[in-house]
Amino acid sequence: MIPTFGNSRAMKLQAVLCVLLQLIFELSSCAHLWVVPGSTLELPCLSFQTDFSEAAITWKFNGKDVNLSDQSPGSPRVKQDGRYLSISPVTAANEGKYTCFIKENNMEMIRTYDIKVDASISYTIKVTEGSTAHLPCYFPPSSQVKADALWFKETGPNMTTRLNPEDDNKRVELLYPLDNDQTSIIRNTVMEDTGLYICSAEGKLLSSVYLIVEVAATDAPYSCIGFTTAWEPCQDENSRTGEPMLQESITEFSMKLYSFLRESQPSSNLLFSPISISGALSHLLLGARAHTRKAIERAVCVPHDFHCVHLQMKKLREKLAGSLQMASQIYYNPQMNLSESFTNQSIQFYEAEPTRLLETSKESTDMINSWVANKTNNKIQHLVDSVSPSTQLMLLNAVSFSGQWKVKYDMKPRKGLFTKLDGDLVNVPLLYHQKYMAAMTYVVELKAQVARFALTGDSSLYILLPRSNKVTDLQQVEERMTDTAVLKMIEQVKATSPQPIEVTLPRIKLDIQPDMNILMKKLGLSSLFEDANLCGLYSEERLVLDDARHRAFLALTEQGVEAGAVTTVSFSRSFPSFSALRPFIMLLWSDQANVPLFIGRVTEP
């Protein structure tokens, strides 16, 4: 059935804002607000200037006091001694009545807000003919996406035609299938694309977009004039600020990546290496210019014009060479002649000379997979299935970790029951130690029990254990995992003295290949695939990225490098225990370089 939407629905699309006139000494005042999920909302208790310095201000939500101790995303927070109530990001759970009470001497004032949260919203978007139009549409953040939304174009009164990504030479594409973000794009827009577009799911309107296609001005011929010089030299190679600046950038980038991945894959195993992905994008940054350079800098969270980023990446890679096998490479069409300065700087900073693809798809595929196997000590032997003969540019990186526990686990084979998110039990091989010396604490900000296990190569494995196997508890921890919160967690755990702990873990072996093309679009790098300025890499004609791949491998077994002391003490329940036999998050952290090497989630060992 094709949905139709009458005038009453169209009116609802408009952001309805009804604020009654404030009467200063009236018992109460009311505002009715429609807000969109994901937005930031600030509710003032007073909208006029006056002095209530001695007043007691309290807020209630649906008749209950606002919980001031709850600092999780989306929870209401008071500002300026109660004068404002802030909510960010807004979710469906924030819908209801918010009441502000002001008491001073014999006067009492009450202000009430009636908040309605509605995912439906209308947009008007203008594009020039021949460009790509983005049509935004979102499921509410809290919803589980089981099927993609449907897009329709209005073709007449109460008549719509469904957009089909398989038709029209693939001009229409859903950017992030099975994701909360259901944005679609229309490539190579023509004047006939002008009109109203509707995004809906299960008969419910999610968004509507009125697209206007305007006649394009005559494009200037493509030119790299002014963009072909090499990357600027690092003026202060011994600066003390360069290294911590890169460390902060990688940590921020890591949490941004994890946020994107957990949104698109809310319940599966996850694994990625932020330092490897950051290194690959920084490698590409060498050849990026103008808007593309700024976009990559924003994506990897480095300040604009941080000229020393490549030198600092080289120093960081050298620090990690003992334990992390990391490889990034750029492959390009054999018909192209890359910039000599780009090639030289690639070798200088990334020890990687860009490589020409071979004549046939099979030859190129075999060459790439052989390179990956060699760089990862055969831990990863397959990265690409095929390479199109028309490929211009490929960005690839692979990483494996060879660290081991500093203390061996019990070599006796053990099995135990791991509780999955859906409550099912699965029999898994275990790592067990009766009295493992490790730091363990409860991190209130993350609402997780955290244990730190020392590994070789000056690195540590942090395991974050939610309060239960419920998906809501896992999501609560993940939502709180900002870069600031993670750094505070590491400081807190490092300050905790190690103690003998009875440890039970599932054996960890993950080999995962996240969709890098979707990740890069989420990072704001769609232009790399459509309208990139890579003049520092190749200046003869416009160059776009065809493919990007990342694969991460991590295996931690009972093997260690130091045997634990033999003990004759009988088993005692008096020792604290850490049992990760339910879904958990893990963070492999380089203590030497102070950056995350891997971030992962284990829901099905």
C-alpha positions as CSV (number, residue, x, y, z in Angstrom):
1,M,0.0,0.0,0.0
2,I,1.3,3.5,-0.9
3,P,1.0,5.9,2.0
4,T,-0.9,9.1,1.6
5,F,-0.5,12.2,3.8
6,G,-3.3,14.8,4.1
7,N,-3.1,18.4,5.1
8,S,-3.3,17.7,8.8
9,R,-0.2,15.6,8.6
10,A,1.6,18.2,6.6
11,M,0.8,20.8,9.2
12,K,2.2,18.5,11.9
13,L,5.5,18.5,10.0
14,Q,6.0,22.1,10.9
15,A,7.8,22.7,14.2
16,V,4.9,23.8,16.3
17,L,5.9,26.2,18.9
18,C,3.3,27.6,21.2
19,V,4.5,29.7,24.0
20,L,1.9,31.6,26.1
21,L,2.6,35.1,27.3
22,Q,4.5,35.0,30.6
23,L,2.6,36.6,33.5
24,I,5.2,37.3,36.1
25,F,3.1,36.8,39.2
26,E,0.7,34.3,37.8
27,L,0.6,30.9,39.5
28,S,1.9,29.1,36.4
29,S,2.9,29.6,32.8
30,C,2.9,27.0,30.0
31,A,4.8,26.3,26.9
32,H,4.0,23.5,24.4
33,L,7.1,22.5,22.4
34,W,7.6,20.0,19.6
35,V,11.2,18.8,19.4
36,V,13.1,16.4,17.2
37,P,15.1,13.4,18.5
38,G,18.8,14.1,18.7
39,S,18.4,17.9,19.2
40,T,19.6,19.9,22.2
41,L,16.9,21.5,24.3
42,E,17.3,24.2,27.0
43,L,14.3,25.2,29.1
44,P,14.7,28.5,31.0
45,C,12.9,28.7,34.3
46,L,12.6,32.5,33.8
47,S,12.5,34.4,30.5
48,F,12.9,37.8,32.0
49,Q,15.6,39.7,33.9
50,T,15.2,39.8,37.6
51,D,17.1,39.1,40.8
52,F,16.2,35.8,42.5
53,S,19.6,35.3,44.1
54,E,18.1,33.8,47.3
55,A,15.4,31.8,45.5
56,A,15.2,28.1,45.8
57,I,14.7,26.6,42.3
58,T,13.6,23.0,41.7
59,W,12.6,21.1,38.6
60,K,10.2,18.1,38.3
61,F,9.7,15.8,35.3
62,N,6.3,14.2,35.1
63,G,5.7,15.0,38.8
64,K,9.1,13.6,40.1
65,D,12.2,15.5,41.1
66,V,14.8,15.6,38.3
67,N,17.6,13.2,39.2
68,L,20.6,15.5,39.5
69,S,23.1,12.6,39.9
70,D,22.2,11.0,36.5
71,Q,24.8,12.3,34.0
72,S,24.0,9.9,31.2
73,P,23.3,11.3,27.7
74,G,19.7,12.4,27.4
75,S,19.3,12.9,31.1
76,P,18.0,16.4,32.1
77,R,20.7,18.5,33.7
78,V,20.3,21.8,35.6
79,K,22.4,24.8,34.9
80,Q,23.1,28.1,36.7
81,D,21.6,26.9,40.0
82,G,18.4,25.7,38.4
83,R,17.7,28.7,36.1
84,Y,18.0,26.4,33.1
85,L,17.3,22.7,32.4
86,S,19.3,21.2,29.6
87,I,18.6,18.0,27.7
88,S,21.1,16.6,25.1
89,P,20.4,14.6,23.0
90,V,16.6,14.6,23.2
91,T,15.1,11.1,22.9
92,A,11.5,9.8,23.1
93,A,12.1,9.2,26.8
94,N,12.2,12.9,27.4
95,E,8.6,13.5,26.4
96,G,6.4,14.8,29.1
97,K,5.8,17.7,31.5
98,Y,8.7,19.7,33.0
99,T,7.9,22.0,35.9
100,C,10.1,24.7,37.4
101,F,9.3,25.8,41.0
102,I,10.7,29.1,42.3
103,K,10.3,29.9,46.0
104,E,11.4,33.1,47.7
105,N,10.0,34.5,50.9
106,N,6.2,34.4,50.5
107,M,6.2,34.1,46.7
108,E,6.0,31.0,44.7
109,M,6.2,30.8,40.9
110,I,5.6,27.8,38.7
111,R,6.5,27.4,35.0
112,T,5.5,24.3,33.0
113,Y,6.7,23.0,29.7
114,D,4.8,20.3,27.8
115,I,7.4,18.6,25.5
116,K,6.4,16.4,22.6
117,V,9.1,14.5,20.8
118,D,8.4,13.8,17.1
119,A,10.8,12.2,14.6
120,S,8.9,13.6,11.7
121,I,10.4,16.8,10.3
122,S,10.3,18.6,7.0
123,Y,13.2,20.0,5.1
124,T,13.6,22.2,2.0
125,I,16.9,21.5,0.2
126,K,18.3,23.3,-2.8
127,V,20.9,21.8,-5.1
128,T,22.3,22.6,-8.5
129,E,21.6,20.4,-11.5
130,G,24.1,17.6,-11.8
131,S,25.1,17.6,-8.1
132,T,24.2,15.0,-5.5
133,A,21.2,15.7,-3.2
134,H,21.1,14.3,0.3
135,L,17.6,13.5,1.6
136,P,17.8,13.2,5.5
137,C,15.7,10.7,7.4
138,Y,16.2,9.2,10.8
139,F,14.7,6.6,13.0
140,P,14.5,7.6,16.7
141,P,17.8,6.9,18.5
142,S,16.2,4.3,20.8
143,S,14.6,2.2,18.1
144,Q,15.9,-1.1,16.9
145,V,16.2,-1.0,13.1
146,K,14.9,-4.3,11.6
147,A,14.1,-3.0,8.1
148,D,15.0,0.0,6.1
149,A,12.6,2.9,5.7
150,L,10.9,3.5,2.3
151,W,11.3,6.6,0.2
152,F,8.5,8.0,-2.0
153,K,8.2,11.0,-4.3
154,E,4.9,12.8,-4.6
155,T,3.8,12.7,-8.2
156,G,0.3,14.3,-7.9
157,P,-2.5,15.0,-5.4
158,N,-2.5,12.0,-2.9
159,M,-0.2,10.1,-5.4
160,T,3.3,8.9,-4.7
161,T,5.9,6.8,-6.5
162,R,8.4,4.7,-4.5
163,L,12.1,5.3,-5.0
164,N,13.9,2.1,-5.8
165,P,17.7,2.1,-5.4
166,E,18.0,-0.7,-7.9
167,D,16.4,1.4,-10.7
168,D,17.5,4.5,-12.5
169,N,21.1,3.5,-13.1
170,K,21.6,3.4,-9.3
171,R,21.2,7.2,-9.1
172,V,19.3,6.7,-5.8
173,E,21.2,5.1,-2.9
174,L,20.4,4.5,0.8
175,L,23.6,5.5,2.5
176,Y,23.5,3.4,5.6
177,P,21.3,0.3,5.3
178,L,19.7,-1.0,8.6
179,D,21.0,2.1,10.4
180,N,19.1,4.7,12.4
181,D,20.3,7.2,9.8
182,Q,18.1,6.4,6.7
183,T,19.5,9.2,4.6
184,S,19.2,8.7,0.8
185,I,21.1,10.4,-2.0
186,I,20.2,11.2,-5.6
187,R,23.2,11.5,-7.8
188,N,23.4,13.6,-11.0
189,T,20.2,15.5,-10.2
190,V,18.1,16.8,-13.1
191,M,15.4,19.5,-13.1
192,E,12.7,16.8,-13.1
193,D,13.9,15.6,-9.6
194,T,12.3,18.8,-8.1
195,G,9.5,17.8,-5.8
196,L,8.4,16.4,-2.4
197,Y,10.0,13.3,-1.0
198,I,8.6,11.3,1.9
199,C,10.4,8.8,4.1
200,S,8.3,6.4,6.1
201,A,8.4,3.1,8.0
202,E,5.4,0.9,8.8
203,G,3.1,3.7,7.6
204,K,4.6,6.3,10.0
205,L,6.1,9.4,8.6
206,L,9.8,9.9,9.5
207,S,10.6,13.0,7.4
208,S,9.6,14.9,4.2
209,V,12.0,16.8,2.0
210,Y,11.1,19.3,-0.6
211,L,13.9,19.2,-3.1
212,I,14.6,22.1,-5.5
213,V,16.9,21.6,-8.4
214,E,18.3,24.8,-9.9
215,V,20.1,25.4,-13.1
216,A,23.8,25.0,-12.6
217,A,26.3,27.7,-13.4
218,T,28.8,26.9,-16.1
219,D,31.6,24.9,-14.3
220,A,35.1,26.1,-14.6
221,P,37.4,23.4,-16.1
222,Y,39.0,21.2,-13.5
223,S,42.4,22.5,-12.4
224,C,44.9,21.8,-9.7
225,I,46.7,25.1,-10.1
226,G,47.8,26.3,-6.6
227,F,47.3,22.8,-5.0
228,T,50.2,20.8,-6.2
229,T,52.9,21.7,-3.7
230,A,54.1,19.1,-1.2
231,W,52.8,18.9,2.4
232,E,54.2,21.7,4.5
233,P,57.3,20.8,6.5
234,C,57.1,20.4,10.3
235,Q,58.8,23.5,11.6
236,D,59.3,22.2,15.2
237,E,60.2,18.5,15.1
238,N,61.1,18.5,18.8
239,S,58.0,20.2,20.0
240,R,56.6,18.9,23.3
241,T,53.0,19.6,22.2
242,G,52.9,17.5,19.0
243,E,52.8,14.1,20.6
244,P,50.1,14.8,23.2
245,M,48.1,16.6,20.5
246,L,48.1,13.5,18.3
247,Q,47.3,11.3,21.3
248,E,44.2,13.4,22.2
249,S,43.1,13.3,18.5
250,I,43.4,9.6,18.2
251,T,41.5,9.0,21.4
252,E,38.7,11.3,20.3
253,F,38.7,9.7,16.9
254,S,38.5,6.3,18.5
255,M,35.3,7.0,20.5
256,K,33.7,8.7,17.4
257,L,34.4,5.5,15.4
258,Y,33.0,3.3,18.1
259,S,29.9,5.4,18.4
260,F,29.2,5.0,14.6
261,L,29.9,1.2,14.7
262,R,27.7,0.5,17.7
263,E,24.8,2.4,16.2
264,S,24.9,0.4,13.0
265,Q,25.7,-2.9,14.8
266,P,23.9,-2.7,18.1
267,S,24.4,-6.4,19.2
268,S,27.1,-8.1,17.2
269,N,30.8,-8.6,17.9
270,L,32.9,-5.5,17.0
271,L,36.6,-4.9,16.5
272,F,38.6,-2.2,14.9
273,S,41.9,-0.5,15.3
274,P,41.5,3.3,15.6
275,I,45.2,3.9,15.3
276,S,45.4,1.9,12.1
277,I,42.4,3.7,10.5
278,S,43.7,7.0,11.6
279,G,47.1,6.2,10.1
280,A,45.5,5.3,6.8
281,L,43.4,8.5,6.6
282,S,46.5,10.5,7.6
283,H,48.4,8.9,4.7
284,L,45.7,10.0,2.3
285,L,45.7,13.4,4.0
286,L,49.2,13.9,2.5
287,G,47.6,14.4,-0.9
288,A,44.4,16.1,0.1
289,R,44.0,19.8,-0.5
290,A,41.4,22.6,0.1
291,H,37.9,21.3,1.2
292,T,39.1,17.6,1.1
293,R,42.0,18.3,3.4
294,K,39.8,20.1,5.9
295,A,37.3,17.3,5.8
296,I,39.9,14.6,6.6
297,E,41.4,16.8,9.3
298,R,37.9,17.1,10.9
299,A,37.3,13.4,10.5
300,V,40.5,12.3,12.3
301,C,40.1,15.1,14.9
302,V,43.4,16.9,14.3
303,P,43.6,20.7,14.3
304,H,43.6,22.4,10.9
305,D,47.1,23.1,9.7
306,F,48.8,20.7,12.2
307,H,51.7,20.4,9.9
308,C,53.5,17.9,12.1
309,V,50.8,15.3,12.0
310,H,52.7,13.0,9.6
311,L,56.0,13.2,11.5
312,Q,54.1,12.4,14.8
313,M,52.4,9.5,13.1
314,K,55.8,8.2,12.1
315,K,57.1,8.5,15.6
316,L,54.0,6.8,17.0
317,R,54.3,3.9,14.6
318,E,57.9,3.4,15.5
319,K,57.0,3.2,19.2
320,L,54.5,0.5,18.5
321,A,56.5,-1.5,16.1
322,G,57.4,-4.2,18.7
323,S,53.9,-5.5,19.2
324,L,51.6,-4.1,16.6
325,Q,51.8,-5.3,13.0
326,M,50.2,-2.4,11.1
327,A,50.2,-1.8,7.4
328,S,48.6,0.9,5.2
329,Q,48.9,1.2,1.5
330,I,47.5,3.2,-1.4
331,Y,46.9,1.3,-4.7
332,Y,46.2,3.2,-7.9
333,N,45.4,2.8,-11.5
334,P,48.5,1.9,-13.6
335,Q,47.6,4.5,-16.2
336,M,48.2,7.3,-13.6
337,N,51.5,9.0,-12.7
338,L,51.3,10.0,-9.0
339,S,53.0,13.2,-7.7
340,E,56.7,12.6,-7.0
341,S,56.4,14.7,-3.8
342,F,53.5,12.6,-2.6
343,T,55.4,9.3,-3.3
344,N,58.5,10.6,-1.5
345,Q,56.6,11.7,1.6
346,S,54.6,8.5,1.7
347,I,57.9,6.6,1.9
348,Q,59.3,9.1,4.4
349,F,56.4,9.2,6.8
350,Y,54.5,5.9,6.2
351,E,57.2,3.6,4.8
352,A,54.8,2.8,2.0
353,E,55.4,3.6,-1.6
354,P,52.1,3.8,-3.4
355,T,51.7,0.8,-5.6
356,R,50.2,0.5,-9.1
357,L,47.5,-2.1,-9.6
358,L,48.2,-4.9,-12.1
359,E,46.7,-5.5,-15.5
360,T,44.0,-8.0,-14.5
361,S,41.6,-8.1,-11.5
362,K,43.0,-11.5,-10.4
363,E,46.6,-10.3,-10.4
364,S,45.7,-7.2,-8.4
365,T,43.6,-9.1,-5.9
366,D,46.4,-11.7,-5.4
367,M,49.0,-9.0,-5.0
368,I,46.9,-7.1,-2.4
369,N,46.1,-10.2,-0.3
370,S,49.7,-11.4,-0.4
371,W,50.8,-8.0,0.8
372,V,48.3,-8.1,3.7
373,A,49.4,-11.6,4.7
374,N,53.1,-10.6,4.7
375,K,52.5,-7.4,6.8
376,T,50.4,-9.2,9.4
377,N,52.5,-12.4,9.8
378,N,49.8,-14.4,8.1
379,K,47.2,-13.4,10.7
380,I,45.1,-11.8,8.0
381,Q,45.4,-13.5,4.6
382,H,42.4,-12.0,2.8
383,L,41.3,-8.4,2.5
384,V,39.7,-8.0,-1.0
385,D,37.7,-10.3,-3.1
386,S,38.2,-8.5,-6.4
387,V,39.5,-5.3,-7.9
388,S,37.6,-3.6,-10.8
389,P,39.8,-2.7,-13.8
390,S,38.3,0.8,-13.7
391,T,39.5,1.4,-10.1
392,Q,41.4,4.7,-9.7
393,L,42.4,4.6,-6.0
394,M,42.2,2.2,-3.1
395,L,43.0,2.8,0.5
396,L,43.8,-0.3,2.5
397,N,45.0,-1.1,6.0
398,A,45.3,-4.2,8.1
399,V,46.5,-4.7,11.7
400,S,47.2,-7.6,14.1
401,F,48.4,-7.6,17.7
402,S,50.9,-10.1,19.0
403,G,51.0,-9.2,22.7
404,Q,50.6,-11.9,25.4
405,W,49.5,-11.9,29.0
406,K,52.3,-11.3,31.4
407,V,51.1,-14.1,33.5
408,K,50.0,-17.5,32.1
409,Y,46.5,-18.7,32.7
410,D,45.6,-22.1,33.9
411,M,46.6,-24.5,31.1
412,K,43.9,-27.0,32.1
413,P,41.1,-27.0,29.5
414,R,38.0,-25.4,31.0
415,K,34.6,-24.6,29.6
416,G,31.8,-22.4,30.9
417,L,28.5,-20.9,30.0
418,F,28.5,-17.4,28.4
419,T,25.1,-15.5,28.7
420,K,24.3,-13.8,25.4
421,L,22.2,-10.6,25.1
422,D,19.1,-12.5,24.4
423,G,19.6,-14.7,27.5
424,D,20.7,-17.8,25.6
425,L,23.6,-19.7,27.1
426,V,26.5,-20.9,25.0
427,N,29.4,-23.2,26.1
428,V,32.8,-21.5,25.5
429,P,36.4,-22.4,26.3
430,L,37.7,-20.3,29.2
431,L,40.7,-18.5,30.4
432,Y,40.9,-19.1,34.2
433,H,43.3,-18.0,36.9
434,Q,42.7,-18.5,40.6
435,K,44.7,-15.5,41.8
436,Y,45.6,-13.2,38.9
437,M,47.2,-9.9,40.1
438,A,45.1,-7.2,38.4
439,A,43.6,-3.8,39.1
440,M,39.8,-3.9,39.4
441,T,37.3,-1.2,40.3
442,Y,33.7,0.0,39.6
443,V,33.7,3.2,37.4
444,V,30.6,5.1,38.4
445,E,30.7,7.4,35.3
446,L,30.5,4.4,33.0
447,K,28.3,2.2,35.2
448,A,30.7,-0.7,34.6
449,Q,33.1,-2.9,36.5
450,V,36.5,-2.5,34.9
451,A,39.6,-4.7,35.2
452,R,43.0,-4.0,33.8
453,F,45.3,-6.9,32.6
454,A,48.9,-6.2,31.8
455,L,50.2,-7.5,28.5
456,T,53.6,-7.6,26.9
457,G,54.7,-4.7,24.7
458,D,53.9,-2.1,27.4
459,S,50.1,-2.4,26.8
460,S,47.1,-3.2,28.8
461,L,43.7,-4.8,28.2
462,Y,40.8,-3.1,29.8
463,I,37.6,-5.1,30.1
464,L,34.4,-3.1,30.8
465,L,31.7,-5.3,32.2
466,P,28.1,-3.9,32.2
467,R,25.8,-4.6,35.2
468,S,24.0,-7.4,33.4
469,N,23.7,-9.2,30.1
470,K,20.8,-6.9,29.1
471,V,21.2,-4.9,26.0
472,T,20.1,-1.8,27.8
473,D,22.9,-2.0,30.3
474,L,25.4,-2.6,27.5
475,Q,24.1,0.4,25.6
476,Q,24.2,2.5,28.7
477,V,28.0,1.9,29.1
478,E,28.6,2.5,25.4
479,E,26.7,5.8,25.4
480,R,28.9,7.1,28.3
481,M,32.1,6.1,26.6
482,T,33.3,9.6,25.5
483,D,37.0,10.2,25.0
484,T,37.0,12.2,28.3
485,A,35.3,9.4,30.2
486,V,37.7,6.8,28.9
487,L,40.8,8.8,29.8
488,K,39.3,9.3,33.3
489,M,38.6,5.6,33.5
490,I,42.2,4.7,32.7
491,E,43.5,7.2,35.3
492,Q,41.2,5.7,37.9
493,V,42.1,2.1,37.2
494,K,45.9,2.9,37.1
495,A,45.5,4.5,40.5
496,T,43.9,1.3,41.8
497,S,46.4,-1.2,43.4
498,P,46.5,-4.6,41.8
499,Q,45.1,-7.5,44.0
500,P,44.7,-11.2,43.7
501,I,41.5,-11.8,41.7
502,E,39.8,-14.9,40.5
503,V,39.5,-14.3,36.8
504,T,37.3,-16.0,34.3
505,L,37.2,-14.9,30.7
506,P,36.2,-16.5,27.4
507,R,39.1,-17.0,25.1
508,I,39.2,-14.0,22.8
509,K,39.7,-14.4,19.1
510,L,38.2,-11.8,16.8
511,D,38.7,-11.2,13.1
512,I,36.4,-8.5,11.8
513,Q,36.2,-6.3,8.8
514,P,33.9,-3.3,9.3
515,D,32.5,-1.5,6.3
516,M,35.0,1.3,5.8
517,N,33.1,2.9,3.0
518,I,30.1,3.5,5.2
519,L,32.3,4.5,8.1
520,M,34.0,7.2,6.0
521,K,30.7,8.6,4.9
522,K,29.7,8.7,8.6
523,L,32.9,10.6,9.2
524,G,31.9,13.3,6.7
525,L,34.1,12.0,3.9
526,S,31.5,11.3,1.3
527,S,33.3,13.8,-1.0
528,L,36.2,11.4,-1.3
529,F,34.0,9.2,-3.4
530,E,32.4,11.9,-5.4
531,D,34.2,15.3,-5.5
532,A,37.6,14.9,-3.9
533,N,40.5,17.4,-4.2
534,L,43.5,15.1,-4.2
535,C,45.7,17.5,-6.2
536,G,48.7,16.8,-4.0
537,L,48.5,13.1,-5.0
538,Y,47.6,13.4,-8.7
539,S,47.1,16.7,-10.6
540,E,46.2,15.7,-14.2
541,E,42.5,15.1,-13.7
542,R,39.9,14.7,-10.9
543,L,40.6,11.7,-8.8
544,V,38.1,9.9,-6.5
545,L,38.5,7.1,-4.0
546,D,36.9,3.8,-5.2
547,D,37.3,1.7,-2.1
548,A,38.6,1.6,1.4
549,R,39.1,-1.5,3.5
550,H,40.1,-2.2,7.1
551,R,40.4,-5.6,8.8
552,A,41.4,-6.2,12.4
553,F,42.6,-9.4,14.1
554,L,43.0,-10.0,17.8
555,A,43.6,-13.3,19.6
556,L,44.4,-13.6,23.3
557,T,44.8,-17.2,24.6
558,E,46.1,-18.7,27.8
559,Q,49.7,-18.3,26.7
560,G,51.8,-15.9,28.7
561,V,55.5,-15.0,28.9
562,E,55.9,-15.4,32.6
563,A,54.8,-18.4,34.5
564,G,52.7,-17.7,37.5
565,A,54.2,-18.7,40.9
566,V,53.2,-22.2,42.0
567,T,50.9,-22.0,44.9
568,T,49.7,-24.6,47.4
569,V,47.0,-22.4,48.9
570,S,43.6,-24.1,48.5
571,F,40.9,-22.4,46.6
572,S,39.1,-19.8,48.5
573,R,36.1,-17.7,47.8
574,S,37.5,-14.9,49.8
575,F,39.3,-13.5,46.8
576,P,37.3,-11.0,44.7
577,S,36.3,-12.3,41.3
578,F,36.0,-10.9,37.8
579,S,33.9,-13.1,35.5
580,A,33.3,-11.8,32.0
581,L,30.8,-14.5,31.0
582,R,28.4,-12.0,29.5
583,P,28.7,-9.3,26.9
584,F,31.6,-6.9,27.5
585,I,33.6,-4.1,25.9
586,M,37.3,-4.3,25.6
587,L,39.9,-1.7,25.1
588,L,43.5,-2.6,24.2
589,W,45.6,0.4,25.2
590,S,49.3,1.2,24.6
591,D,50.7,2.4,27.9
592,Q,53.9,3.4,26.1
593,A,52.2,5.5,23.4
594,N,49.1,6.4,25.5
595,V,46.7,5.6,22.6
596,P,44.1,3.0,22.0
597,L,45.2,0.1,19.7
598,F,42.0,-1.8,19.5
599,I,38.4,-1.3,20.7
600,G,36.0,-4.2,20.6
601,R,32.8,-5.7,21.9
602,V,32.3,-9.4,22.6
603,T,28.6,-10.5,22.5
604,E,29.1,-13.9,21.0
605,P,32.5,-15.5,21.8
